[in-house]
Amino acid sequence: MSRLYLIRHGKPASAWGEADADPGLDDAGAEQAGAARDLLLSLPVAERPTRVVSSPLRRCRETAQPTADALGVALEIDPRVGEIPTPASVAHADRPAWLRNAFAGSWGAIEGDLDYDAWRRGVAAALAARGDAAVFSHYVAINAVISVLEGHDHVMSFRPDHASITTLETDGQTLTLVGKGREASTGVL
């Protein structure tokens, strides 16, 4: 079995729903990215990631880059571990309300033009195919994976804090939850 580390991005410079649809990290987020790197590098060599994968969004790339630099590897971009797709009918300014509504229910009940149950399973499948990697992703995508692994349909399974590291194992096809990362003391906002 290979270790896989699923890391939520650091604190972004702006919250979701604000003018910047793809913000980078603020100063606290940059510090969190460094702390995640340091924790991953402190692992025993046999458990340390050898690859670094990121969502295409800037806040994830900026969180992942210090780890990739420290390991001397190229940052791999994988949209399959990206943010939950917003329906085309939902304006950027309305995304926060759409997400809050989604958080309150099940994957099969999320309103939109996509099969969100299939999306969450796709995120988990993308991770299962990776081994010995640090994967930098998003709050909702991490919840998607946790819900698959725990065998339930609730969108909100876990409140991963910024730069929280959830540990998984994979044999290349199956994922196993080893341990959830640090939870936020407040909501996703």
Steps between C-alpha positions, in 0.01 A plus 500: 500500500614850416444806716302787360466838668193710420562861597255787501644820355620776729293805589415692181533875458124529449198292594282316253242721339722808506621670181805278440380158381854356529681665791847410611607467863511775756795527743348247741437262209863528390610411855259205499650379171844506661373314806341230280829465313694471825265236638519291181880526495519394866341163421721190490651467152291190425178697566601825330320591176701476180250689282309823551160543334277807506162624396536755219381783724757753616448455876580128466797553268646759739453263796656207311800675344716520816466123544581432133803731523626334820463152348658612172204382289276666244155601615239283325165670427192277510155656448337183637603609852374854441214696647143379468361627168240774531193459278500726195172652621661626826669841481839542670345728765237234576751216547525543882124452542505201261785342699328560836191327365712210370675462837166447671403197294615192317713460189205375299289803595740777393327726252675537169570365158750238614476162671675602823493146637700391194729804545587404858571142397721633222706701750551186710591292191754762388667477841495119511710491184773712662757374743760660723364844419403821673176619338394860561128545463187669637257484791215349294723255310642373829146457632417310180780250565418462869133433422596227251742338746254519790220363282240775538339766282536809723682788332635625835707222653791695632617861541864490386691807612724691262812290424349207691657167396280191471689173463384225268644175370453357153589182318443678168131415490358526851528784750509454877470781753792495744415824679319826449694822519447786742145635499412867489343643814261705288312443174650504151469878475 
